[in-house]
């Protein structure tokens, strides 16, 4: 839902029963609104939020992705991802201040919207994550760009395990800028709409900002860095098993449940993203990886089936263990690079 309120362009994701999961129609409406407002001199600020009390956005509509692949049409998946990634880049490069309220659940595709905004706000209810390895995929929507720039090896940890960040963790990891209590969000919206100074969005947010509490990620930095700096997933698991911290053992248990192929590819993707020049380059890399999974790997369909379709939570990964993953899997995935047209304001 797109509407103007004074000089504020207000975007609201409006699928609350699905925690505002993104489908292609929503992406196109968001893109159209941003195109229109860029040349509208009466709009000088954009605000993004989500309808309902559960969250900004639970992610992309992976059920539709499952249907396309299962029906034998993996080529159709590119349409959705090209449009989504173009929108991610559009938000990051938007010439007017873009404020995102990542209140509640903000995961996967939700990170692609909020994580690249100029002003990123979380609340005490926020739960942020890139959980793609749980469905046999790899972090995308520019997530690898954010993960690669997290402190130390926090990026590898979050990418591989899909661990959930609270507000303090999100600020520490570089996924958010400000903590605003959820009770203050209506006041913030009103202040952004009625502000006297059109250039003062950042100052207005600071009026509502509170200092985050201690970050659990910061407290765990030492053992995360020690384990997730290893060269391979197998070595990471070995180091985690050798650590005395119970959280390290729990992380190893989590990795044992996830797609081994996804883990190997994700580790390589985050590390390669550290050397990429910008977000667009990361999105192009992610597009190739997602197409590789959609066109060549059984784990994506199987992961979505187990987690979201049948909800049996019993994915049968192929291969089933980290030791069985082809040593060239990550290199093959990174070399799979279909064109991603992001030169314009929207996907072509």
Secondary structure, DSSP 8 states (H G I E B T S, - for coil): -EEEETTEEEEEE--GGGTT-B-HHHHHHHHHHHHHHHT-TT--EEEEEESSSSEEE--B-HHHHHHHHHTT-GGGHHHHHHHHHHHHHHHHT-SSEEEEEE-BEEETHHHHHHTTSSEEEE-TT-EEE--GGGGT----TTHHHHHHTSSTTHHHHHHHH---B-HHHHHHHTS-SEEE-GGGHHHHHHHHHH-SSTT-HHHHHHHHEE-----HHHHTHHHHHHHHTSSSHHHHHHHHHH-S-HHHHHHHHHHHHS-HHHHHHHHHHHHHHTT-SSHHHHHHHHHHHHHHHHHH-SHHHHHHIIIIIS-------SS-SGGGS-TTHHHHHHH-------SSSS--
